[in-house]
Amino acid sequence: MASGGRQYDIVVFGASSFTGQFIVEELARVAGEERIKWAIAGRNMEKLQEVLKKATDNLAKDYNNIPIVIADALNEESLNVMCKQTKLVLNVCGPFAHLGENVVRACIENKTHYVDVSGEVIFLENMQLKYNSMAKENKVYVVGSCGFRCLPVEMGVMFTSQKFDGDLNSLEAYLSTSGPVKYNTSTFESQVYGFQTRHELKPLRKALFSSVEYYKPQHVVKAKSGLFYDKNSSKYCSSWPDAYKSVLYRSQRFLYENNQIRPIQCALYVCHDSLLIIIIFLITGFIMNFLANFSWGRALLLKYPGFFSGGLAQSGGPTESQINNSAFSVNFYGKGYPSRTKESEPHEDQPDKAITTRVLGPDPGYLTTAICVVQAALVVLKENEKIPDQGGVLSPAAAFRNTGLVNRLTKRNLKFEIVDGEKAEDTTAPDCPSIEKTTAGATSLKSKTSVTPKYKLDITG
């Protein structure tokens, strides 16, 4: 597919990272069908060769001849060389607050599209403030947070709003996981830096969102706070302190200011069967929030990530068994007006019409992240005429609202479905599928009847 003087369609930068291995293998699975040329990139040739060797072993197909580009996030010349060879850079090299900006700038200057898996709020909003105009001028799309943080939730909100017959006013999203969901210590490190820089967000947002007065909802829905029990799911819940709120706000604001689409009030919660787990989740969050203010505190957090994450972060990342036996679901409970009006006109009726939808998928941190970011990259390349503004720094829902991304995700093992409130339908077969490796190394779909099924994927990390 590569043309116009570019050797590759996609280069995976940071491919030798723990997450990078999963993304390389997911891209390898779909590259033939999508007819794309791709390469991997990073600092260390030996480690990159090992990535391709693992992909060859895991997928039972030879990928050792996939091209390798040597590039360093701290070496601008090497980044320019990399960007000039490809149409799109898929960036997995974090922490993004330290290593991401050079890559974004090099992509824009060399007219190369960019997607990443960042969930770092300060980085994402900074890139929009500093580079949105430049990206528009060069007709380059920069779309961050295309992994599990935050693409499934973003597209789940869009799926729900598009299926709702009326004007959706508010939406509550409840994340549940099954199995031993774990993540690598590099993810924990990014969380620490997020807590460290949170005080910078207020002046940043004042500069970023100063141009237009934002929409004020007619019927305000107050988000729940603290710890509570949710009767719908029969689980204990707490607010979801992550990048999702920031990314959703940017999307809702973009759609309001550019498409006159009424913003949705969104609240996000994390749920678990165990009250103890939720209490540990809250306590570790408070501790991280406090310790990240001090250099000695950050050193302590980074020295003992397993302890301060409540056992979620582990050196070397989760095991193959832990990944294969993990899954997630996000339930969306929406309420809105049965009628439709312009966003500037008040409703005469009450927002009492309900809809319930759900997004299901495999292990969130690695399998779902790989599926989401690879498909996001392919949409940027193949459906860019459906993405607004012919360029810019965009959040996922702002970029992909009118594309076929949801359909693409369902073909790769995610599921979007209406549970209640509108005509029952979903975007996949009736039973949520799981991925298994065939003897030939390809992937096949096998039905599971569980609501939060376990997914199997032969892979080593």
C-alpha positions as CSV (number, residue, x, y, z in Angstrom):
1,M,0.0,0.0,0.0
2,A,2.9,2.4,0.7
3,S,3.3,5.0,-2.0
4,G,4.2,8.6,-2.5
5,G,7.9,8.1,-1.7
6,R,7.2,6.4,1.7
7,Q,8.5,2.9,2.2
8,Y,6.1,1.9,4.9
9,D,2.5,2.5,5.8
10,I,3.0,2.0,9.6
11,V,6.1,2.0,11.8
12,V,5.7,0.7,15.4
13,F,8.1,2.9,17.5
14,G,9.0,1.4,20.9
15,A,8.3,-2.1,19.6
16,S,10.7,-3.7,22.1
17,S,8.6,-2.6,25.0
18,F,6.3,-5.1,26.8
19,T,3.2,-3.6,25.2
20,G,5.1,-3.2,21.9
21,Q,5.4,-7.0,21.5
22,F,1.6,-7.4,21.6
23,I,1.1,-4.6,19.1
24,V,3.7,-6.0,16.7
25,E,2.0,-9.4,16.8
26,E,-1.5,-7.9,16.3
27,L,-0.3,-5.8,13.4
28,A,1.4,-8.9,11.9
29,R,-2.0,-10.8,12.0
30,V,-3.8,-8.2,10.0
31,A,-1.1,-6.8,7.7
32,G,-1.6,-9.3,4.9
33,E,-5.4,-8.8,4.7
34,E,-5.0,-5.1,5.0
35,R,-2.2,-5.0,2.3
36,I,0.1,-2.8,4.3
37,K,3.8,-2.5,4.5
38,W,5.2,-2.1,8.0
39,A,8.3,-1.9,10.1
40,I,9.4,-1.7,13.7
41,A,11.6,0.9,15.3
42,G,13.5,1.6,18.5
43,R,17.0,2.2,19.9
44,N,18.4,-1.4,20.2
45,M,18.8,-3.6,17.1
46,E,19.3,-6.8,19.2
47,K,16.0,-6.2,21.2
48,L,14.1,-5.4,18.1
49,Q,15.3,-8.6,16.4
50,E,14.2,-10.5,19.5
51,V,10.7,-9.0,19.1
52,L,10.5,-10.4,15.5
53,K,11.8,-13.7,16.7
54,K,9.1,-13.9,19.3
55,A,6.4,-12.9,16.8
56,T,7.7,-15.7,14.5
57,D,7.5,-18.3,17.2
58,N,4.1,-17.2,18.6
59,L,2.4,-16.8,15.2
60,A,4.1,-19.8,13.4
61,K,5.0,-17.5,10.5
62,D,8.4,-16.0,9.7
63,Y,8.6,-12.3,10.5
64,N,12.3,-12.1,10.9
65,N,12.7,-10.2,7.7
66,I,10.3,-7.3,8.7
67,P,12.4,-4.1,8.3
68,I,13.9,-2.5,11.4
69,V,14.5,1.2,11.8
70,I,16.8,2.5,14.5
71,A,15.5,5.6,16.2
72,D,15.8,7.3,19.6
73,A,13.1,9.5,21.1
74,L,15.8,11.8,22.4
75,N,17.6,12.0,19.0
76,E,15.6,14.3,16.7
77,E,17.6,13.5,13.6
78,S,16.9,9.8,14.0
79,L,13.2,10.6,14.5
80,N,13.1,12.6,11.3
81,V,14.7,9.8,9.3
82,M,12.1,7.4,10.7
83,C,9.1,9.7,10.0
84,K,10.2,10.3,6.4
85,Q,10.0,6.6,5.7
86,T,6.4,6.0,6.8
87,K,2.9,7.3,6.4
88,L,2.1,6.7,10.1
89,V,4.0,6.2,13.4
90,L,2.3,4.1,16.0
91,N,4.1,5.2,19.2
92,V,4.5,2.9,22.2
93,C,7.5,4.6,23.7
94,G,6.7,6.0,27.1
95,P,6.5,7.6,29.6
96,F,5.1,10.0,27.0
97,A,5.5,13.1,29.2
98,H,9.2,12.6,28.9
99,L,9.6,10.9,25.5
100,G,6.5,11.7,23.5
101,E,6.7,15.3,22.4
102,N,9.8,14.8,20.1
103,V,8.0,12.0,18.3
104,V,4.8,14.1,17.8
105,R,6.8,17.1,16.6
106,A,8.8,15.0,14.2
107,C,5.7,13.4,12.7
108,I,4.0,16.7,12.1
109,E,7.1,18.3,10.6
110,N,7.5,15.4,8.2
111,K,3.8,15.1,7.4
112,T,3.4,11.7,9.0
113,H,0.3,10.7,10.9
114,Y,0.6,9.6,14.5
115,V,-1.3,7.4,17.0
116,D,-0.3,6.3,20.5
117,V,-1.4,4.3,23.6
118,S,-0.8,7.1,26.1
119,G,-3.1,7.7,29.0
120,E,-1.1,10.6,30.4
121,V,-3.4,13.6,30.7
122,I,-0.8,16.3,30.8
123,F,0.9,15.0,27.7
124,L,-2.3,14.6,25.7
125,E,-3.6,18.0,26.5
126,N,-0.2,19.7,26.0
127,M,0.1,18.2,22.5
128,Q,-3.3,19.6,21.6
129,L,-2.4,23.0,22.8
130,K,1.0,23.2,21.3
131,Y,0.6,21.3,18.0
132,N,-3.0,21.4,16.9
133,S,-2.6,24.3,14.5
134,M,0.6,23.0,13.1
135,A,-0.9,19.5,12.5
136,K,-3.9,21.1,10.7
137,E,-1.5,23.2,8.5
138,N,0.4,20.0,7.5
139,K,-2.8,17.9,7.2
140,V,-1.5,15.4,9.8
141,Y,-3.7,13.5,12.2
142,V,-2.3,13.1,15.7
143,V,-4.6,10.9,17.8
144,G,-3.5,9.9,21.3
145,S,-4.9,7.5,23.9
146,C,-5.9,4.8,21.3
147,G,-5.2,1.9,23.6
148,F,-7.5,0.6,26.3
149,R,-7.0,4.0,27.9
150,C,-9.3,5.4,26.4
151,L,-10.6,4.1,23.1
152,P,-13.2,1.5,24.1
153,V,-14.9,3.9,26.5
154,E,-14.8,6.7,23.9
155,M,-16.3,4.5,21.2
156,G,-18.7,3.1,23.7
157,V,-20.0,6.5,24.5
158,M,-20.3,7.3,20.7
159,F,-22.0,3.9,20.1
160,T,-24.6,4.6,22.8
161,S,-25.3,8.2,21.7
162,Q,-25.7,7.1,18.0
163,K,-28.1,4.3,19.0
164,F,-30.2,6.4,21.3
165,D,-33.4,7.7,19.7
166,G,-33.5,11.2,21.1
167,D,-31.0,13.5,22.8
168,L,-28.8,11.7,25.3
169,N,-28.3,13.9,28.4
170,S,-26.1,11.8,30.7
171,L,-24.2,8.5,30.8
172,E,-22.7,6.4,33.5
173,A,-19.9,3.9,32.6
174,Y,-19.1,1.0,34.9
175,L,-15.8,-0.9,34.3
176,S,-15.6,-4.5,35.5
177,T,-12.7,-6.9,35.0
178,S,-12.5,-10.7,35.3
179,G,-9.4,-12.7,35.9
180,P,-6.0,-11.6,37.3
181,V,-5.7,-8.2,35.4
182,K,-2.1,-7.0,35.9
183,Y,0.1,-4.5,34.2
184,N,3.8,-3.7,33.7
185,T,5.8,-1.4,36.0
186,S,6.2,1.1,33.1
187,T,2.5,1.8,33.2
188,F,2.8,2.4,37.0
189,E,5.6,4.8,36.3
190,S,3.4,6.8,33.9
191,Q,0.7,6.9,36.6
192,V,3.2,8.4,39.1
193,Y,4.2,11.1,36.7
194,G,0.5,11.8,36.1
195,F,0.0,12.4,39.8
196,Q,3.2,14.5,39.9
197,T,2.1,16.9,37.2
198,R,-1.6,17.2,37.9
199,H,-1.2,20.7,39.3
200,E,-0.2,21.9,35.8
201,L,-3.6,20.9,34.4
202,K,-5.6,24.0,35.5
203,P,-3.5,26.6,33.7
204,L,-3.1,24.3,30.7
205,R,-6.8,23.8,30.4
206,K,-7.4,27.6,30.8
207,A,-5.2,28.1,27.8
208,L,-6.6,25.2,25.8
209,F,-10.3,25.8,26.3
210,S,-10.5,29.6,26.6
211,S,-11.9,30.3,23.1
212,V,-15.5,29.3,23.4
213,E,-17.9,29.2,26.3
214,Y,-18.9,25.7,27.0
215,Y,-22.4,24.2,26.9
216,K,-24.4,24.2,30.2
217,P,-26.8,21.3,30.4
218,Q,-30.4,21.9,31.1
219,H,-30.7,19.1,33.6
220,V,-27.5,18.6,35.5
221,V,-26.7,15.1,36.7
222,K,-24.3,15.0,39.7
223,A,-21.7,12.2,39.5
224,K,-21.4,9.8,42.4
225,S,-18.5,10.1,44.7
226,G,-16.6,7.9,47.2
227,L,-17.5,4.2,47.6
228,F,-20.9,2.9,46.8
229,Y,-22.8,-0.3,45.9
230,D,-24.3,-0.5,42.4
231,K,-27.6,-2.6,42.3
232,N,-27.5,-3.0,38.5
233,S,-24.2,-4.9,38.6
234,S,-24.3,-6.1,42.2
235,K,-20.8,-4.7,42.6
236,Y,-19.0,-2.2,44.8
237,C,-17.9,0.8,42.9
238,S,-15.8,4.0,43.1
239,S,-15.0,6.8,40.7
240,W,-12.5,6.1,38.0
241,P,-9.5,8.4,38.5
242,D,-7.8,8.1,35.1
243,A,-7.4,9.8,31.7
244,Y,-10.9,8.9,30.6
245,K,-12.6,12.0,32.0
246,S,-10.1,14.3,30.3
247,V,-10.3,12.6,27.0
248,L,-14.1,12.4,27.0
249,Y,-14.3,16.1,27.8
250,R,-12.1,17.0,24.9
251,S,-14.2,14.8,22.6
252,Q,-17.5,16.2,23.8
253,R,-16.2,19.8,23.6
254,F,-14.8,19.2,20.1
255,L,-18.1,17.8,18.8
256,Y,-20.1,20.6,20.4
257,E,-17.9,23.4,19.0
258,N,-17.4,21.9,15.5
259,N,-20.5,19.8,14.9
260,Q,-23.1,21.4,17.2
261,I,-23.6,18.1,18.9
262,R,-25.1,18.3,22.3
263,P,-22.5,17.3,24.9
264,I,-23.2,14.3,27.2
265,Q,-22.6,14.4,30.9
266,C,-20.3,11.4,31.5
267,A,-19.4,9.8,34.8
268,L,-17.0,6.8,35.0
269,Y,-16.7,4.2,37.8
270,V,-14.6,1.1,38.4
271,C,-16.4,-1.9,40.0
272,H,-15.6,-5.2,41.7
273,D,-17.3,-8.0,43.5
274,S,-15.0,-7.6,46.5
275,L,-15.4,-4.6,48.8
276,L,-11.9,-5.1,50.0
277,I,-10.5,-4.7,46.5
278,I,-12.3,-1.4,46.0
279,I,-11.1,-0.2,49.4
280,I,-7.5,-1.1,48.4
281,F,-8.0,0.7,45.1
282,L,-9.0,3.9,46.9
283,I,-6.3,3.7,49.5
284,T,-3.5,3.2,47.0
285,G,-4.9,6.1,44.9
286,F,-4.8,8.4,48.0
287,I,-1.2,7.3,48.8
288,M,0.1,7.7,45.3
289,N,-1.6,11.1,45.1
290,F,0.2,12.2,48.3
291,L,3.6,10.7,47.7
292,A,3.9,11.9,44.1
293,N,4.2,15.5,45.4
294,F,7.7,14.8,46.7
295,S,10.9,13.6,45.1
296,W,11.5,11.1,47.9
297,G,7.9,9.9,47.6
298,R,8.2,9.3,43.9
299,A,11.4,7.4,44.4
300,L,9.6,5.3,47.0
301,L,6.7,4.6,44.7
302,L,8.9,3.6,41.8
303,K,11.0,1.4,44.0
304,Y,8.0,-0.6,45.2
305,P,5.4,-0.5,42.4
306,G,3.9,-3.8,43.4
307,F,3.1,-2.7,46.9
308,F,1.9,0.8,46.1
309,S,-0.3,-0.5,43.2
310,G,-2.1,-3.0,45.4
311,G,-0.4,-5.8,43.6
312,L,-1.5,-4.8,40.1
313,A,1.9,-3.7,38.8
314,Q,4.6,-6.4,38.5
315,S,8.1,-6.3,37.1
316,G,8.3,-7.9,33.7
317,G,4.6,-7.5,33.2
318,P,1.8,-10.1,33.6
319,T,2.3,-13.7,32.7
320,E,0.9,-15.4,29.6
321,S,-1.7,-17.2,31.8
322,Q,-2.7,-14.0,33.6
323,I,-3.3,-12.2,30.2
324,N,-5.1,-15.1,28.7
325,N,-7.5,-15.4,31.6
326,S,-8.4,-11.7,31.9
327,A,-11.2,-9.8,30.3
328,F,-13.2,-6.6,30.8
329,S,-16.7,-5.2,30.3
330,V,-18.0,-1.6,30.4
331,N,-21.7,-1.1,31.0
332,F,-23.1,2.2,29.9
333,Y,-26.3,3.5,31.5
334,G,-27.7,6.5,29.6
335,K,-30.7,8.8,30.1
336,G,-32.0,11.4,27.8
337,Y,-34.8,13.2,26.1
338,P,-37.3,11.3,23.9
339,S,-37.3,14.3,21.5
340,R,-34.5,16.0,19.6
341,T,-33.8,19.7,19.5
342,K,-30.9,21.9,18.5
343,E,-28.2,22.0,21.1
344,S,-29.0,25.7,21.8
345,E,-32.7,25.1,22.3
346,P,-34.2,23.8,25.7
347,H,-36.2,20.6,26.0
348,E,-39.8,20.7,27.2
349,D,-39.7,17.1,28.3
350,Q,-37.6,15.4,31.0
351,P,-34.5,13.3,30.4
352,D,-36.2,10.1,31.6
353,K,-35.7,7.8,28.6
354,A,-33.1,5.1,29.3
355,I,-30.7,3.0,27.3
356,T,-28.1,0.4,28.4
357,T,-25.2,-0.7,26.2
358,R,-22.1,-2.7,26.8
359,V,-18.6,-3.1,25.5
360,L,-16.8,-6.4,26.1
361,G,-13.2,-7.4,25.3
362,P,-10.2,-9.5,26.2
363,D,-7.4,-8.5,28.6
364,P,-7.6,-4.7,28.7
365,G,-3.9,-3.8,29.2
366,Y,-2.4,-5.7,26.3
367,L,-4.7,-7.6,24.1
368,T,-7.4,-4.9,23.9
369,T,-4.8,-2.2,23.7
370,A,-3.1,-3.9,20.7
371,I,-6.3,-4.4,18.9
372,C,-7.5,-0.9,19.4
373,V,-4.4,1.0,18.5
374,V,-3.7,-1.1,15.4
375,Q,-7.2,-0.6,14.1
376,A,-7.1,3.1,14.9
377,A,-3.9,3.4,12.8
378,L,-5.6,1.6,9.9
379,V,-8.6,3.9,10.1
380,V,-6.3,6.9,10.0
381,L,-4.7,5.5,6.8
382,K,-7.7,4.2,5.1
383,E,-10.7,6.4,6.2
384,N,-9.0,9.7,6.7
385,E,-11.7,11.4,4.5
386,K,-14.2,10.6,7.3
387,I,-12.0,12.2,10.0
388,P,-12.7,16.0,10.5
389,D,-10.6,19.0,9.6
390,Q,-8.1,17.3,7.4
391,G,-5.6,17.2,10.2
392,G,-5.2,18.2,13.9
393,V,-4.5,16.8,17.3
394,L,-7.7,14.9,18.2
395,S,-9.1,12.6,20.8
396,P,-10.4,9.2,19.6
397,A,-14.1,10.0,19.5
398,A,-13.5,13.3,17.8
399,A,-11.4,11.6,15.1
400,F,-13.3,8.3,14.6
401,R,-17.0,9.2,15.3
402,N,-18.0,8.8,11.6
403,T,-15.6,6.0,10.7
404,G,-16.0,2.2,10.6
405,L,-13.8,1.7,13.7
406,V,-16.5,0.0,15.8
407,N,-17.1,-2.5,13.0
408,R,-13.3,-3.1,12.7
409,L,-13.0,-3.6,16.5
410,T,-15.7,-6.2,16.5
411,K,-14.0,-8.2,13.8
412,R,-10.9,-8.3,16.1
413,N,-12.7,-9.6,19.3
414,L,-14.4,-6.7,20.9
415,K,-18.1,-6.5,21.2
416,F,-20.5,-3.5,21.3
417,E,-24.1,-4.3,22.1
418,I,-27.4,-2.7,23.2
419,V,-28.6,-4.4,26.3
420,D,-31.8,-2.5,27.0
421,G,-33.8,0.6,26.0
422,E,-33.7,0.5,22.2
423,K,-34.1,-2.2,19.7
424,A,-31.8,-4.9,20.9
425,E,-28.8,-5.4,18.6
426,D,-25.1,-5.8,18.6
427,T,-22.2,-5.6,16.2
428,T,-21.1,-9.2,16.5
429,A,-22.4,-12.7,16.6
430,P,-24.7,-13.5,19.5
431,D,-22.0,-14.9,21.7
432,C,-18.8,-13.0,22.4
433,P,-15.9,-14.7,20.6
434,S,-12.5,-15.4,21.9
435,I,-9.2,-15.6,20.1
436,E,-7.4,-18.9,19.8
437,K,-4.3,-19.8,17.8
438,T,-4.8,-22.5,15.2
439,T,-2.2,-25.0,14.3
440,A,-1.2,-22.9,11.4
441,G,-0.6,-19.9,13.6
442,A,-3.6,-17.9,12.4
443,T,-6.4,-16.8,14.7
444,S,-9.9,-18.2,14.8
445,L,-13.1,-17.2,16.7
446,K,-14.7,-19.5,19.2
447,S,-18.0,-18.6,20.9
448,K,-18.3,-18.2,24.7
449,T,-21.5,-17.7,26.5
450,S,-20.2,-15.9,29.5
451,V,-20.9,-12.2,29.8
452,T,-17.2,-11.5,30.7
453,P,-15.5,-14.4,28.9
454,K,-12.0,-15.5,29.2
455,Y,-9.9,-15.0,26.1
456,K,-7.1,-17.3,24.9
457,L,-4.2,-16.1,22.9
458,D,-0.9,-18.0,22.6
459,I,1.8,-15.4,23.2
460,T,4.9,-14.8,25.2
461,G,5.8,-11.4,26.6
